[in-house]
Amino acid sequence: MNKSSPERRAQILGMMVEGVSIRAISRMTNASKNTIVKLLADAGNACSEYQDRALRNLSCKRIQADEIWSFVYAKAMDVPEKLRGQFGVGDVWTWTTLCADTKLVPSWYVGPRDAESAHHIIQDVASRLTSRVQLTTDGFHCYLNAVDAAFPHGIDYAMLVKMYGTDPQNETRYSPSICWSAESKIIRGNPDREHINTSYVERQNLSMRMGTRRFTRLTNAFSKKLENHIHALSIYFMHYNFVRIHQTLRVTPAMQAGVTDRLSSLEDMVRIVDEWEAKQKEKSN
């Protein structure tokens, strides 16, 4: 089977992380849609496996966690009756964690907004850390039991509870809710009140929504399949952590966190995909 050159594959991956749609990539590169979707799946799996292996034994001191909404296939109100209640059709939440000092995203998870997902993301990030941390989440109650289970030997944990509402003087259909107040609540340990916030992870989530076409609001650019949604996120976080230089840090988050001492490139991402494909071929033989 013919295979695109590394330069062309790097070009396609670069377009993906910059929010270009699959159909637009096909038009701009003259690559078939099937070729692009296959690269999306292979790169998604390869990047997920690579990050799971590389993002270990992290010395983060302050972690922030948050969830961001999106939808797959159709908005919840438009999901056909026969598909209602099936995860991956309708509302989908991306759970993210971020190191406030290095801006690294050590762990992320796609799931419903429920206790099981909260346990998964907190357990996963806890398994990647080497020392006691200060954790800040929003006021979602499912985090409480999740943190207790994931950090039995101690953690400095606080919630930032925000109250939202609408401005009756300036209410429009698509205007966002206004944050009227924010209250910090210490849950466990002795967190530094100066650092009880979720601003960095919320800003990262905004960057993800602006840069990942599948998260763009009020368009038809949403994911049609859950698998492709997850693959796109895996590629995005690989690029965010290892390739894109952070504007404030002047290095990548992975370099700032000591995960690597070199700047990776799109060509490096292609190499990782090629290595993953070779391993899959060996397993099938």
C-alpha atoms as a printed R data frame, in Angstrom:
    type eleno elety resid chain resno       x       y      z
1   ATOM     1    CA   MET     A     1   0.000   0.000  0.000
2   ATOM     2    CA   ASN     A     2   1.293   3.466 -0.868
3   ATOM     3    CA   LYS     A     3   2.234   5.644  2.079
4   ATOM     4    CA   SER     A     4   2.496   9.410  2.194
5   ATOM     5    CA   SER     A     5   5.958  10.900  2.673
6   ATOM     6    CA   PRO     A     6   7.007  11.973  6.195
7   ATOM     7    CA   GLU     A     7   6.906  15.611  5.073
8   ATOM     8    CA   ARG     A     8   3.338  15.302  3.883
9   ATOM     9    CA   ARG     A     9   2.226  13.452  7.011
10  ATOM    10    CA   ALA     A    10   3.840  16.179  9.128
11  ATOM    11    CA   GLN     A    11   2.004  18.805  7.090
12  ATOM    12    CA   ILE     A    12  -1.335  17.053  7.672
13  ATOM    13    CA   LEU     A    13  -0.690  16.698 11.415
14  ATOM    14    CA   GLY     A    14   0.232  20.376 11.564
15  ATOM    15    CA   MET     A    15  -3.084  21.271  9.976
16  ATOM    16    CA   MET     A    16  -4.954  19.061 12.438
17  ATOM    17    CA   VAL     A    17  -3.461  20.762 15.488
18  ATOM    18    CA   GLU     A    18  -4.189  24.174 14.000
19  ATOM    19    CA   GLY     A    19  -7.903  23.407 13.788
20  ATOM    20    CA   VAL     A    20  -8.269  22.706 10.062
21  ATOM    21    CA   SER     A    21 -11.143  20.356  9.261
22  ATOM    22    CA   ILE     A    22 -10.592  16.982  7.588
23  ATOM    23    CA   ARG     A    23 -12.381  18.055  4.399
24  ATOM    24    CA   ALA     A    24 -10.338  21.270  4.235
25  ATOM    25    CA   ILE     A    25  -7.091  19.312  4.736
26  ATOM    26    CA   SER     A    26  -8.142  17.013  1.906
27  ATOM    27    CA   ARG     A    27  -8.723  19.976 -0.395
28  ATOM    28    CA   MET     A    28  -5.477  21.742  0.549
29  ATOM    29    CA   THR     A    29  -3.173  18.703  0.373
30  ATOM    30    CA   ASN     A    30  -4.990  16.689 -2.281
31  ATOM    31    CA   ALA     A    31  -4.919  13.716  0.103
32  ATOM    32    CA   SER     A    32  -7.985  11.491  0.260
33  ATOM    33    CA   LYS     A    33 -10.301  11.783  3.232
34  ATOM    34    CA   ASN     A    34  -9.700   8.120  4.090
35  ATOM    35    CA   THR     A    35  -5.942   8.698  4.182
36  ATOM    36    CA   ILE     A    36  -6.364  11.619  6.560
37  ATOM    37    CA   VAL     A    37  -8.769   9.753  8.839
38  ATOM    38    CA   LYS     A    38  -6.382   6.777  9.017
39  ATOM    39    CA   LEU     A    39  -3.511   9.086  9.951
40  ATOM    40    CA   LEU     A    40  -5.774  10.681 12.572
41  ATOM    41    CA   ALA     A    41  -6.462   7.271 14.141
42  ATOM    42    CA   ASP     A    42  -2.859   6.034 13.968
43  ATOM    43    CA   ALA     A    43  -1.433   9.309 15.278
44  ATOM    44    CA   GLY     A    44  -4.044   9.458 18.020
45  ATOM    45    CA   ASN     A    45  -3.170   5.976 19.266
46  ATOM    46    CA   ALA     A    46   0.567   6.570 18.943
47  ATOM    47    CA   CYS     A    47   0.498   9.933 20.743
48  ATOM    48    CA   SER     A    48  -1.697   8.552 23.527
49  ATOM    49    CA   GLU     A    49   0.654   5.626 24.102
50  ATOM    50    CA   TYR     A    50   3.740   7.854 23.980
51  ATOM    51    CA   GLN     A    51   2.389  10.365 26.493
52  ATOM    52    CA   ASP     A    52   1.170   7.642 28.834
53  ATOM    53    CA   ARG     A    53   4.717   6.302 28.893
54  ATOM    54    CA   ALA     A    54   6.599   9.624 28.991
55  ATOM    55    CA   LEU     A    55   4.539  11.600 31.492
56  ATOM    56    CA   ARG     A    56   5.599   9.681 34.604
57  ATOM    57    CA   ASN     A    57   7.436  10.541 37.839
58  ATOM    58    CA   LEU     A    58   6.499  14.200 37.546
59  ATOM    59    CA   SER     A    59   7.623  16.637 40.235
60  ATOM    60    CA   CYS     A    60   4.634  18.975 39.905
61  ATOM    61    CA   LYS     A    61   3.754  20.982 43.003
62  ATOM    62    CA   ARG     A    62   0.444  22.615 42.011
63  ATOM    63    CA   ILE     A    63  -2.209  20.885 39.911
64  ATOM    64    CA   GLN     A    64  -5.443  22.384 38.606
65  ATOM    65    CA   ALA     A    65  -8.330  20.287 37.244
66  ATOM    66    CA   ASP     A    66 -11.363  21.205 35.180
67  ATOM    67    CA   GLU     A    67 -13.917  19.804 32.695
68  ATOM    68    CA   ILE     A    68 -14.906  21.215 29.311
69  ATOM    69    CA   TRP     A    69 -18.094  20.385 27.414
70  ATOM    70    CA   SER     A    70 -18.474  19.365 23.800
71  ATOM    71    CA   PHE     A    71 -20.762  17.040 21.884
72  ATOM    72    CA   VAL     A    72 -20.403  14.166 19.435
73  ATOM    73    CA   TYR     A    73 -22.769  13.091 16.637
74  ATOM    74    CA   ALA     A    74 -25.513  15.512 17.720
75  ATOM    75    CA   LYS     A    75 -26.432  17.849 20.530
76  ATOM    76    CA   ALA     A    76 -28.263  16.102 23.367
77  ATOM    77    CA   MET     A    77 -31.603  17.600 22.372
78  ATOM    78    CA   ASP     A    78 -31.234  16.235 18.819
79  ATOM    79    CA   VAL     A    79 -30.069  12.681 19.637
80  ATOM    80    CA   PRO     A    80 -32.440  10.076 18.142
81  ATOM    81    CA   GLU     A    81 -34.547   8.178 20.679
82  ATOM    82    CA   LYS     A    82 -32.857   4.839 19.925
83  ATOM    83    CA   LEU     A    83 -29.410   6.314 20.759
84  ATOM    84    CA   ARG     A    84 -30.322   8.193 23.935
85  ATOM    85    CA   GLY     A    85 -28.333   7.176 27.003
86  ATOM    86    CA   GLN     A    86 -25.440   5.852 24.896
87  ATOM    87    CA   PHE     A    87 -22.149   7.533 25.755
88  ATOM    88    CA   GLY     A    88 -20.456   8.997 22.726
89  ATOM    89    CA   VAL     A    89 -23.670  10.341 21.298
90  ATOM    90    CA   GLY     A    90 -24.611  13.763 22.629
91  ATOM    91    CA   ASP     A    91 -22.823  15.465 25.516
92  ATOM    92    CA   VAL     A    92 -19.162  14.555 25.971
93  ATOM    93    CA   TRP     A    93 -16.834  16.060 28.578
94  ATOM    94    CA   THR     A    94 -13.061  16.365 28.403
95  ATOM    95    CA   TRP     A    95 -11.471  16.253 31.859
96  ATOM    96    CA   THR     A    96  -8.106  18.003 32.004
97  ATOM    97    CA   THR     A    97  -5.397  18.549 34.587
98  ATOM    98    CA   LEU     A    98  -2.588  21.077 34.367
99  ATOM    99    CA   CYS     A    99   0.579  21.832 36.310
100 ATOM   100    CA   ALA     A   100   0.345  25.507 37.242
101 ATOM   101    CA   ASP     A   101   4.125  25.996 37.215
102 ATOM   102    CA   THR     A   102   5.126  24.201 34.007
103 ATOM   103    CA   LYS     A   103   1.763  24.406 32.148
104 ATOM   104    CA   LEU     A   104   2.118  20.691 31.387
105 ATOM   105    CA   VAL     A   105  -1.080  18.674 30.871
106 ATOM   106    CA   PRO     A   106  -0.104  15.403 32.596
107 ATOM   107    CA   SER     A   107  -3.477  13.712 32.283
108 ATOM   108    CA   TRP     A   108  -6.723  14.081 30.353
109 ATOM   109    CA   TYR     A   109  -9.802  11.916 29.907
110 ATOM   110    CA   VAL     A   110 -12.935  11.882 27.765
111 ATOM   111    CA   GLY     A   111 -16.073  10.733 29.530
112 ATOM   112    CA   PRO     A   112 -19.415  11.780 30.976
113 ATOM   113    CA   ARG     A   113 -19.528  14.320 33.785
114 ATOM   114    CA   ASP     A   114 -19.981  11.810 36.595
115 ATOM   115    CA   ALA     A   115 -18.254  10.219 39.575
116 ATOM   116    CA   GLU     A   116 -16.592   7.467 37.539
117 ATOM   117    CA   SER     A   117 -14.876   9.974 35.264
118 ATOM   118    CA   ALA     A   118 -13.793  12.078 38.246
119 ATOM   119    CA   HIS     A   119 -12.227   8.999 39.860
120 ATOM   120    CA   HIS     A   120 -10.465   8.076 36.618
121 ATOM   121    CA   ILE     A   121  -8.831  11.465 36.004
122 ATOM   122    CA   ILE     A   122  -7.759  12.006 39.621
123 ATOM   123    CA   GLN     A   123  -6.401   8.458 39.986
124 ATOM   124    CA   ASP     A   124  -4.488   8.836 36.750
125 ATOM   125    CA   VAL     A   125  -2.870  12.158 37.612
126 ATOM   126    CA   ALA     A   126  -2.014  10.893 41.104
127 ATOM   127    CA   SER     A   127  -0.179   7.909 39.594
128 ATOM   128    CA   ARG     A   128   2.091  10.267 37.640
129 ATOM   129    CA   LEU     A   129   3.282  12.405 40.570
130 ATOM   130    CA   THR     A   130   6.257  11.863 42.848
131 ATOM   131    CA   SER     A   131   5.491  14.239 45.714
132 ATOM   132    CA   ARG     A   132   2.723  15.903 47.676
133 ATOM   133    CA   VAL     A   133   0.843  18.466 45.629
134 ATOM   134    CA   GLN     A   134  -1.654  21.254 46.018
135 ATOM   135    CA   LEU     A   135  -4.765  20.479 43.992
136 ATOM   136    CA   THR     A   136  -7.499  22.922 43.028
137 ATOM   137    CA   THR     A   137 -10.731  21.878 41.312
138 ATOM   138    CA   ASP     A   138 -14.045  23.536 40.666
139 ATOM   139    CA   GLY     A   139 -16.985  22.866 42.959
140 ATOM   140    CA   PHE     A   140 -18.171  19.648 41.257
141 ATOM   141    CA   HIS     A   141 -19.019  17.356 44.194
142 ATOM   142    CA   CYS     A   142 -17.729  14.156 42.540
143 ATOM   143    CA   TYR     A   143 -14.156  15.353 43.027
144 ATOM   144    CA   LEU     A   144 -14.461  14.931 46.807
145 ATOM   145    CA   ASN     A   145 -14.544  11.128 46.938
146 ATOM   146    CA   ALA     A   146 -12.205  10.887 43.958
147 ATOM   147    CA   VAL     A   147  -9.475  12.874 45.724
148 ATOM   148    CA   ASP     A   148  -9.905  10.899 48.956
149 ATOM   149    CA   ALA     A   149  -9.448   7.644 47.062
150 ATOM   150    CA   ALA     A   150  -6.509   8.791 44.926
151 ATOM   151    CA   PHE     A   151  -4.486  10.535 47.660
152 ATOM   152    CA   PRO     A   152  -4.894   8.449 50.833
153 ATOM   153    CA   HIS     A   153  -1.517   9.590 52.199
154 ATOM   154    CA   GLY     A   154  -2.215  13.300 52.079
155 ATOM   155    CA   ILE     A   155  -2.780  16.211 49.764
156 ATOM   156    CA   ASP     A   156  -3.396  19.940 50.018
157 ATOM   157    CA   TYR     A   157  -6.768  20.214 48.329
158 ATOM   158    CA   ALA     A   158  -9.131  23.124 47.804
159 ATOM   159    CA   MET     A   159 -12.192  23.853 45.700
160 ATOM   160    CA   LEU     A   160 -12.898  27.109 43.911
161 ATOM   161    CA   VAL     A   161 -16.680  27.427 43.836
162 ATOM   162    CA   LYS     A   162 -17.959  29.945 41.292
163 ATOM   163    CA   MET     A   163 -21.472  31.337 41.109
164 ATOM   164    CA   TYR     A   164 -22.761  32.166 37.622
165 ATOM   165    CA   GLY     A   165 -25.728  34.142 36.374
166 ATOM   166    CA   THR     A   166 -26.930  36.326 33.514
167 ATOM   167    CA   ASP     A   167 -26.995  40.080 33.254
168 ATOM   168    CA   PRO     A   168 -30.662  41.049 32.797
169 ATOM   169    CA   GLN     A   169 -29.576  44.350 31.247
170 ATOM   170    CA   ASN     A   170 -27.553  42.669 28.505
171 ATOM   171    CA   GLU     A   171 -29.009  39.223 27.928
172 ATOM   172    CA   THR     A   172 -28.641  37.771 24.438
173 ATOM   173    CA   ARG     A   173 -29.071  34.268 23.115
174 ATOM   174    CA   TYR     A   174 -25.380  33.395 22.859
175 ATOM   175    CA   SER     A   175 -23.911  35.539 25.605
176 ATOM   176    CA   PRO     A   176 -21.887  33.534 28.168
177 ATOM   177    CA   SER     A   177 -22.874  33.334 31.817
178 ATOM   178    CA   ILE     A   178 -21.324  35.904 34.101
179 ATOM   179    CA   CYS     A   179 -19.290  34.818 37.140
180 ATOM   180    CA   TRP     A   180 -20.792  36.794 40.027
181 ATOM   181    CA   SER     A   181 -18.557  35.426 42.774
182 ATOM   182    CA   ALA     A   182 -15.858  32.866 43.571
183 ATOM   183    CA   GLU     A   183 -15.347  31.263 46.962
184 ATOM   184    CA   SER     A   184 -12.336  29.128 47.886
185 ATOM   185    CA   LYS     A   185 -12.997  26.181 50.197
186 ATOM   186    CA   ILE     A   186 -10.169  24.248 51.838
187 ATOM   187    CA   ILE     A   187 -11.075  20.554 51.805
188 ATOM   188    CA   ARG     A   188  -7.913  18.770 52.974
189 ATOM   189    CA   GLY     A   189  -4.441  19.645 54.184
190 ATOM   190    CA   ASN     A   190  -3.039  23.154 54.173
191 ATOM   191    CA   PRO     A   191  -3.195  24.617 50.648
192 ATOM   192    CA   ASP     A   192  -1.695  28.049 50.011
193 ATOM   193    CA   ARG     A   193  -4.689  30.358 49.581
194 ATOM   194    CA   GLU     A   194  -2.693  32.489 47.170
195 ATOM   195    CA   HIS     A   195  -2.635  29.601 44.721
196 ATOM   196    CA   ILE     A   196  -6.216  28.384 45.024
197 ATOM   197    CA   ASN     A   197  -7.400  28.995 41.471
198 ATOM   198    CA   THR     A   198  -8.241  27.215 38.234
199 ATOM   199    CA   SER     A   199  -7.279  30.052 35.911
200 ATOM   200    CA   TYR     A   200  -4.442  28.240 34.120
201 ATOM   201    CA   VAL     A   201  -6.387  25.073 33.336
202 ATOM   202    CA   GLU     A   202  -9.404  27.122 32.249
203 ATOM   203    CA   ARG     A   203  -7.164  29.137 29.926
204 ATOM   204    CA   GLN     A   204  -5.734  25.938 28.486
205 ATOM   205    CA   ASN     A   205  -9.262  24.664 27.921
206 ATOM   206    CA   LEU     A   206 -10.078  27.892 26.100
207 ATOM   207    CA   SER     A   207  -7.008  27.406 23.893
208 ATOM   208    CA   MET     A   208  -8.187  23.877 23.182
209 ATOM   209    CA   ARG     A   209 -11.659  25.084 22.233
210 ATOM   210    CA   MET     A   210 -10.248  27.814 19.983
211 ATOM   211    CA   GLY     A   211  -7.599  25.618 18.371
212 ATOM   212    CA   THR     A   212  -9.408  22.292 18.042
213 ATOM   213    CA   ARG     A   213 -12.023  22.585 15.328
214 ATOM   214    CA   ARG     A   214 -14.202  19.905 16.923
215 ATOM   215    CA   PHE     A   215 -14.795  22.132 19.959
216 ATOM   216    CA   THR     A   216 -15.830  25.247 18.037
217 ATOM   217    CA   ARG     A   217 -19.275  26.429 19.104
218 ATOM   218    CA   LEU     A   218 -22.177  27.225 16.760
219 ATOM   219    CA   THR     A   219 -20.708  25.456 13.713
220 ATOM   220    CA   ASN     A   220 -21.083  22.062 12.062
221 ATOM   221    CA   ALA     A   221 -17.464  21.184 12.858
222 ATOM   222    CA   PHE     A   222 -18.290  18.843 15.750
223 ATOM   223    CA   SER     A   223 -16.978  15.258 15.901
224 ATOM   224    CA   LYS     A   224 -19.189  12.670 14.263
225 ATOM   225    CA   LYS     A   225 -17.511   9.713 16.008
226 ATOM   226    CA   LEU     A   226 -16.248   9.472 19.591
227 ATOM   227    CA   GLU     A   227 -13.105   7.596 18.514
228 ATOM   228    CA   ASN     A   228 -12.019  10.400 16.185
229 ATOM   229    CA   HIS     A   229 -12.808  12.961 18.900
230 ATOM   230    CA   ILE     A   230 -10.427  11.195 21.291
231 ATOM   231    CA   HIS     A   231  -7.743  10.765 18.621
232 ATOM   232    CA   ALA     A   232  -7.860  14.492 17.811
233 ATOM   233    CA   LEU     A   233  -7.406  15.341 21.495
234 ATOM   234    CA   SER     A   234  -4.479  12.961 21.833
235 ATOM   235    CA   ILE     A   235  -2.730  14.665 18.911
236 ATOM   236    CA   TYR     A   236  -3.570  18.108 20.299
237 ATOM   237    CA   PHE     A   237  -2.070  17.375 23.734
238 ATOM   238    CA   MET     A   238   1.031  15.779 22.193
239 ATOM   239    CA   HIS     A   239   1.607  18.936 20.186
240 ATOM   240    CA   TYR     A   240   0.772  21.171 23.165
241 ATOM   241    CA   ASN     A   241   3.083  19.357 25.603
242 ATOM   242    CA   PHE     A   242   6.057  18.580 23.370
243 ATOM   243    CA   VAL     A   243   6.031  20.669 20.179
244 ATOM   244    CA   ARG     A   244   4.467  24.093 20.633
245 ATOM   245    CA   ILE     A   245   6.570  26.649 22.513
246 ATOM   246    CA   HIS     A   246   4.512  28.160 25.319
247 ATOM   247    CA   GLN     A   247   4.257  31.921 24.932
248 ATOM   248    CA   THR     A   248   5.034  32.612 28.607
249 ATOM   249    CA   LEU     A   249   7.611  29.882 29.255
250 ATOM   250    CA   ARG     A   250   9.517  30.283 25.949
251 ATOM   251    CA   VAL     A   251   9.930  26.491 25.966
252 ATOM   252    CA   THR     A   252   7.459  23.637 25.708
253 ATOM   253    CA   PRO     A   253   5.661  22.491 28.875
254 ATOM   254    CA   ALA     A   254   7.437  19.126 28.639
255 ATOM   255    CA   MET     A   255  10.824  20.871 28.631
256 ATOM   256    CA   GLN     A   256   9.816  23.085 31.546
257 ATOM   257    CA   ALA     A   257   8.688  20.011 33.514
258 ATOM   258    CA   GLY     A   258  11.952  18.164 32.837
259 ATOM   259    CA   VAL     A   259  10.262  15.420 30.813
260 ATOM   260    CA   THR     A   260  12.589  16.146 27.881
261 ATOM   261    CA   ASP     A   261  15.542  18.428 27.219
262 ATOM   262    CA   ARG     A   262  14.823  19.072 23.545
263 ATOM   263    CA   LEU     A   263  12.192  20.727 21.414
264 ATOM   264    CA   SER     A   264  10.170  18.202 19.442
265 ATOM   265    CA   SER     A   265   8.756  18.849 15.978
266 ATOM   266    CA   LEU     A   266   5.947  17.635 13.751
267 ATOM   267    CA   GLU     A   267   8.513  15.363 12.086
268 ATOM   268    CA   ASP     A   268   9.182  13.808 15.523
269 ATOM   269    CA   MET     A   269   5.455  13.164 15.864
270 ATOM   270    CA   VAL     A   270   5.508  11.399 12.490
271 ATOM   271    CA   ARG     A   271   8.430   9.272 13.662
272 ATOM   272    CA   ILE     A   272   6.481   8.274 16.779
273 ATOM   273    CA   VAL     A   273   3.528   7.305 14.587
274 ATOM   274    CA   ASP     A   274   5.785   5.255 12.293
275 ATOM   275    CA   GLU     A   275   7.280   3.418 15.286
276 ATOM   276    CA   TRP     A   276   3.806   2.679 16.632
277 ATOM   277    CA   GLU     A   277   2.650   1.378 13.236
278 ATOM   278    CA   ALA     A   278   5.721  -0.889 13.045
279 ATOM   279    CA   LYS     A   279   4.927  -2.353 16.461
280 ATOM   280    CA   GLN     A   280   1.335  -3.008 15.449
281 ATOM   281    CA   LYS     A   281   2.549  -4.751 12.309
282 ATOM   282    CA   GLU     A   282   4.873  -6.983 14.351
283 ATOM   283    CA   LYS     A   283   2.047  -7.923 16.698
284 ATOM   284    CA   SER     A   284  -0.237  -8.905 13.825
285 ATOM   285    CA   ASN     A   285   2.423 -11.139 12.213
